[in-house]
Amino acid sequence: MAKQLKAIRGMNDLLPEQSPVWRYLEDKIKSVLGAYGYREIRMPVVESTALFQRGIGTATDIVEKEMYTFDDRNGDSMTLRPEATAGCVRAGLEHGLFHNQVQRLWTMGPMFRYERPQKGRYRQFHQVSVEAFGMNGPDIDAELILLTARLWRELGLLDHVRLELNTLGTLESRKAHREALVNYLRQYESELDEDSQRRLETNPLRILDSKNARTQEIVADAPSLMDYLDDESREHFETLQAMLDQAGVKYTLNPNLVRGLDYYGRTVFEWITTELGAQGTVCGGGRYDALIELLGGRPTPAIGFAMGLERLVLMLETLDLVPADVHQYVDASVVAVGDVGGYALSLSEQLRSRMPELKLQFNCGGGSFKSQMKKADRSGARYALIIGEDEMQAGEVTVKPLRHEAEQQRLDLDGLVALLQG
């Protein structure tokens, strides 16, 4: 007997019972992004490996340990995208979107990283990535943070997340800080966790974000990047804080907040929750002004963020914030009794033409009246539309409410449309 085929570990099916919550979340996100003038862009899920090596950085965990990389039949190295920003920049450069232009873009879809699967974190996961290009001032930083805050309000999550904020300054200020940081950490190298010991040579800034308890104690007294910050970055960050204060957005300054990718500089931020058990990031982003030049374009200011849909879906379900009607996938179910199948199908099409938003299910395959009514009830429909030979002769439909107490009634097509619209 052949072994049963199953999904690859960490890559999950999304079943029909689960998809309504995802669609609800995605629709909310698209609505908020549209309100701020952001436009959708779609890129391939497979890119040249060199794109991520150059864009993300070879010393990052993603490139070192997590990418799904393979050689195609021509021997070219390909990678399933681990994040969307590098691909968005590649597309913008390839199609001339950045030259003397301002762009507000978003994309949504699957990303791939080889890491230990856990609740809300998988090897194929889904992200919304939002990117803004061509704007250098702190106002676009503030807009993106306000956009995310508005989304949390729309979803009922604002009281369940908190904003942390930091600045990484310029490359020059980070270099000066890096030297001081490495000299300090060398004193405690044997006490650092294994990952931090490795990062001491490759990416010491990431040590500040370590979750290891002893490493956290050590970095508490480490040199602060704020002491090495250039005046322009300091002014940019102070203006951003003033804008958020004026808009009433609460935040916490976290000097140890860094992002896991090499291309970040200046403003970085994370929205964090404790509702999923251990502290977790549900949205993170910041400025990456050097990335477009790094990938071969002209110097272009840029900022963006990404949020994982799995964690947001988990939060909505855990906090019982999914509206009850989200799971209702049928408004009405047609029950055809007797030799009326053709007429009932035709009437169903007329209803769909008159009411494009109507979710109408026709019970194909027939069956007894009792079995069809059970199927109509299980569908979650508000009404059963019963059509027998009497109804066909009269050009009417018997309407039986399934979700509220009311008398069933017979209506012609106009009356039925009026009832369903109401």
C-alpha positions in Angstrom: 0.0 0.0 0.0 1.4 3.4 -1.0 2.4 5.7 1.8 -0.2 8.5 2.3 1.1 11.8 0.9 1.0 14.7 3.4 1.9 18.4 3.4 5.5 19.2 4.0 6.2 19.9 7.7 5.7 23.6 8.4 3.7 24.2 5.2 0.0 24.0 6.0 -3.3 23.7 4.2 -5.9 26.4 4.8 -9.2 24.6 5.0 -12.6 26.1 4.0 -13.6 26.5 7.7 -10.5 28.6 8.2 -10.4 30.7 5.1 -13.2 33.2 6.1 -11.2 34.6 8.9 -8.2 35.1 6.6 -10.4 36.8 4.0 -11.9 39.0 6.7 -8.3 40.0 7.8 -7.1 40.5 4.3 -10.1 42.7 3.4 -9.5 44.9 6.4 -5.8 45.3 5.5 -6.6 46.2 1.9 -9.2 48.7 3.0 -6.8 50.5 5.3 -4.0 50.5 2.7 -6.4 51.9 0.1 -7.4 54.7 2.5 -3.8 55.9 2.5 -3.3 55.6 -1.3 -1.1 52.5 -1.3 -1.2 50.4 -4.5 -0.7 46.6 -4.9 2.3 45.1 -6.6 2.8 41.3 -7.1 6.2 39.7 -7.5 7.4 36.1 -8.2 7.9 33.8 -5.2 11.2 32.6 -6.8 14.0 35.0 -7.3 17.7 34.9 -8.0 19.7 33.9 -4.8 22.0 36.8 -5.4 19.1 39.3 -4.8 18.8 38.2 -1.1 22.5 37.8 -0.5 23.1 41.4 -1.7 19.9 42.8 -0.3 19.4 41.1 3.1 23.1 40.5 3.9 25.1 37.3 4.0 25.7 37.6 7.7 22.0 37.4 8.6 20.3 34.3 10.0 17.9 34.3 7.0 20.7 33.9 4.4 23.0 31.8 6.5 20.4 29.2 7.8 16.9 29.8 6.6 16.6 30.2 2.9 15.2 27.5 0.6 17.8 27.6 -2.2 18.3 25.3 -5.2 19.9 25.2 -8.6 17.6 25.1 -11.6 18.3 23.0 -14.7 20.6 25.7 -16.1 22.6 25.6 -12.9 21.4 29.0 -11.7 20.9 29.5 -8.0 17.3 30.2 -7.1 15.6 31.0 -3.8 12.0 30.9 -2.6 11.5 34.4 -1.3 12.1 34.7 2.5 10.7 38.2 2.5 9.2 40.7 0.1 11.2 44.0 0.3 14.2 42.9 -1.8 11.9 41.6 -4.5 9.8 44.8 -4.5 13.0 46.9 -4.9 14.2 44.6 -7.7 10.8 45.0 -9.5 10.9 48.7 -9.0 14.4 49.0 -10.5 13.6 46.7 -13.4 10.5 48.6 -14.4 11.7 52.1 -13.7 9.3 52.9 -10.8 11.8 54.9 -8.6 13.4 57.6 -10.9 12.0 61.0 -9.7 8.9 59.3 -8.4 7.1 58.7 -5.1 5.7 55.2 -4.7 3.4 53.7 -2.1 3.2 50.0 -2.6 2.0 46.8 -0.9 2.1 43.1 -1.6 0.6 40.1 0.1 1.5 36.4 -0.2 3.6 33.4 0.9 7.2 33.6 2.1 9.5 30.7 2.9 12.1 30.2 5.6 13.5 26.9 6.9 13.2 27.2 10.7 11.6 25.1 13.5 7.9 25.2 13.0 5.9 26.5 16.0 2.5 28.0 16.7 2.0 31.1 14.5 5.4 30.6 12.8 5.8 28.2 9.9 8.1 27.4 7.0 5.6 28.7 4.5 4.1 31.7 6.1 2.1 34.7 4.7 3.0 38.3 5.0 1.7 41.7 4.1 4.7 43.9 3.1 4.1 47.7 2.7 6.8 49.9 1.1 7.1 53.7 0.5 9.8 55.1 -1.8 11.1 58.5 -2.6 10.2 60.3 0.7 13.1 61.3 3.1 11.3 63.1 5.9 10.0 61.7 9.2 6.4 62.3 8.1 6.3 59.1 6.0 7.7 57.2 9.0 4.9 58.6 11.1 2.3 57.8 8.4 3.2 54.2 8.3 3.0 53.9 12.0 -0.4 55.7 12.0 -1.5 53.3 9.3 -0.7 50.3 11.4 -2.4 51.9 14.4 -5.5 52.4 12.4 -5.5 48.8 11.3 -5.3 47.7 14.9 -8.3 49.8 15.8 -10.3 48.4 12.8 -9.5 44.9 14.0 -10.1 45.6 17.7 -6.4 44.9 18.5 -5.1 48.3 19.6 -5.4 47.5 23.3 -3.5 44.2 22.8 -0.4 45.5 21.1 2.3 48.1 22.0 4.7 50.0 19.9 8.5 50.0 20.4 10.6 52.6 18.6 14.3 53.1 18.0 16.7 54.7 15.5 19.8 53.0 14.0 21.3 56.2 12.6 23.5 56.2 9.5 26.0 53.6 8.4 28.8 55.8 9.7 27.3 56.2 13.1 26.6 52.4 13.3 30.3 51.7 12.4 31.5 53.8 15.2 29.1 52.2 17.6 29.9 48.7 16.3 33.6 49.2 17.2 32.7 50.3 20.8 30.1 47.5 21.1 32.5 44.8 20.0 35.3 46.0 22.3 32.8 45.9 25.2 31.4 42.5 24.4 34.8 40.9 24.0 35.2 41.1 27.8 32.2 38.8 28.2 32.6 36.6 25.1 32.7 33.3 26.9 29.4 34.2 28.8 27.4 35.1 25.6 25.0 32.5 24.2 26.2 30.5 21.2 24.4 32.6 18.6 25.7 35.8 20.1 29.3 34.5 20.0 28.9 33.9 16.3 27.3 37.3 15.7 30.2 39.0 17.5 32.2 38.6 14.3 29.4 39.0 11.7 26.5 41.1 13.0 27.1 42.3 16.6 24.2 44.7 16.5 21.8 41.7 16.6 23.3 40.7 20.0 21.4 43.6 21.5 18.2 41.8 20.5 19.2 38.4 22.1 16.5 36.7 24.2 19.1 34.9 26.3 18.8 36.0 29.9 22.6 36.3 30.6 23.2 38.0 27.3 20.5 40.5 28.1 22.2 41.3 31.4 25.5 41.9 29.6 24.1 44.2 26.9 22.2 46.2 29.5 25.4 48.1 30.2 26.7 48.1 26.6 27.5 51.3 24.7 24.3 52.9 23.4 23.9 53.7 19.7 22.3 57.0 20.8 25.7 58.2 22.0 27.1 57.8 18.5 24.1 59.2 16.6 24.7 61.9 14.0 22.8 65.2 14.3 20.6 64.6 11.3 19.4 61.2 12.4 18.8 62.6 15.9 16.7 65.4 14.6 14.8 63.0 12.3 14.0 60.8 15.2 12.9 63.6 17.5 10.6 65.0 14.9 9.0 61.6 14.4 8.4 61.3 18.1 6.8 64.8 18.1 4.5 63.8 15.3 3.4 60.6 17.0 2.9 62.5 20.3 0.6 65.0 18.4 -1.3 62.1 16.9 -1.8 60.5 20.3 0.1 57.3 19.4 1.7 55.7 22.5 5.2 54.2 22.2 8.2 53.0 24.2 11.8 53.9 23.2 13.8 50.7 23.1 17.6 51.4 22.4 18.2 47.7 21.9 15.6 47.3 19.2 17.2 46.2 15.9 15.9 44.5 12.8 17.2 41.2 11.5 18.1 42.5 8.1 21.2 44.4 7.1 19.5 47.0 5.0 17.8 48.9 7.9 19.0 52.3 9.1 17.5 55.2 11.0 13.9 54.6 12.2 13.0 51.0 13.2 9.8 50.0 15.0 7.9 46.9 16.1 4.4 46.3 17.3 4.5 43.6 20.1 1.9 41.5 21.8 1.9 39.2 24.8 -1.5 37.7 24.0 0.0 34.7 22.2 2.0 33.6 25.3 5.6 34.7 25.0 6.2 38.2 23.8 5.9 38.2 20.0 6.3 40.7 17.2 3.2 41.1 15.0 4.5 43.9 12.8 8.0 45.2 12.3 9.7 47.7 9.9 11.8 50.7 9.4 13.8 52.8 7.0 16.1 51.2 4.4 17.5 54.2 2.5 20.6 52.3 1.3 18.9 49.3 -0.2 18.0 50.6 -3.7 21.6 51.8 -4.2 22.9 48.5 -2.9 20.9 46.7 -5.5 22.2 48.9 -8.4 19.8 51.9 -8.4 20.3 55.5 -7.5 20.2 56.6 -3.8 16.5 56.6 -2.9 14.9 57.0 0.5 12.6 54.2 1.5 10.7 52.8 4.5 8.4 49.8 5.0 7.0 47.2 7.3 5.8 43.6 7.2 3.2 41.8 9.3 2.6 38.0 9.5 -0.9 37.0 8.8 -0.7 33.7 10.8 -0.1 35.5 14.0 -2.8 38.1 13.4 -5.4 35.4 12.6 -4.3 33.6 15.8 -4.8 36.8 17.8 -8.2 37.5 16.4 -9.3 34.0 17.2 -7.7 33.9 20.6 -9.3 37.2 21.6 -12.7 36.3 20.1 -12.6 39.3 17.8 -13.9 37.6 14.6 -17.4 38.8 13.8 -20.0 36.1 13.9 -21.1 36.6 10.3 -17.6 36.0 8.9 -18.2 32.3 8.8 -21.5 32.6 7.0 -20.7 31.7 3.4 -24.3 31.3 2.2 -27.2 33.7 2.4 -29.8 31.4 1.0 -30.1 27.8 -0.1 -32.3 26.5 -2.8 -34.3 23.4 -2.1 -35.8 21.9 -5.3 -38.6 19.3 -4.7 -39.8 17.1 -7.5 -39.2 17.6 -11.3 -38.3 21.3 -11.0 -34.5 21.2 -11.3 -34.2 23.1 -14.5 -36.7 25.8 -13.4 -35.0 26.1 -10.0 -31.5 26.5 -11.6 -32.9 29.2 -14.0 -34.5 31.1 -11.1 -31.2 30.9 -9.1 -29.4 32.5 -12.0 -32.0 35.3 -12.2 -31.5 36.0 -8.5 -27.7 36.1 -8.9 -28.1 38.5 -11.8 -30.4 40.8 -9.9 -28.3 40.6 -6.7 -24.6 40.2 -7.5 -23.6 40.2 -3.8 -26.0 37.4 -3.0 -24.4 34.2 -1.8 -26.8 31.5 -3.1 -26.3 27.8 -2.9 -28.2 25.4 -5.1 -28.5 21.8 -3.8 -27.2 19.8 -6.8 -28.0 16.1 -6.7 -31.5 16.3 -5.4 -32.6 14.2 -2.4 -35.6 14.1 -0.2 -37.1 17.3 1.1 -35.9 16.4 4.7 -32.3 15.8 3.6 -32.2 19.0 1.5 -33.4 21.0 4.5 -30.7 19.6 6.7 -28.1 20.6 4.1 -29.6 24.1 3.9 -29.4 24.4 7.7 -25.8 23.1 7.8 -24.8 25.7 5.2 -25.5 28.5 7.6 -28.0 30.1 5.2 -30.5 32.6 6.6 -33.2 31.3 4.3 -34.3 28.1 2.5 -35.8 28.9 -0.8 -38.2 26.0 -1.5 -39.4 25.3 -5.0 -41.8 22.5 -5.8 -44.2 22.0 -8.6 -46.9 24.3 -7.1 -44.3 27.1 -6.7 -43.1 26.6 -10.3 -46.6 26.8 -11.7 -47.3 30.0 -9.7 -43.9 31.6 -10.5 -43.2 31.9 -6.8 -40.9 30.6 -4.1 -41.6 29.5 -0.5 -39.2 31.3 1.8 -38.5 29.6 5.1 -36.3 31.6 7.7 -33.6 29.4 9.2 -31.9 31.7 11.7 -34.8 33.7 13.2 -38.4 33.1 14.3 -40.8 34.1 11.5 -43.5 32.6 9.4 -42.5 31.1 6.0 -44.1 32.9 3.0 -44.6 32.5 -0.7 -43.2 35.3 -2.9 -42.7 36.1 -6.5 -39.3 37.0 -7.8 -39.7 40.8 -7.1 -40.9 40.1 -3.6 -38.1 37.6 -3.0 -35.4 40.1 -4.2 -36.9 42.8 -1.9 -36.9 40.4 1.1 -33.3 39.3 0.5 -32.1 42.9 0.0 -33.7 43.9 3.2 
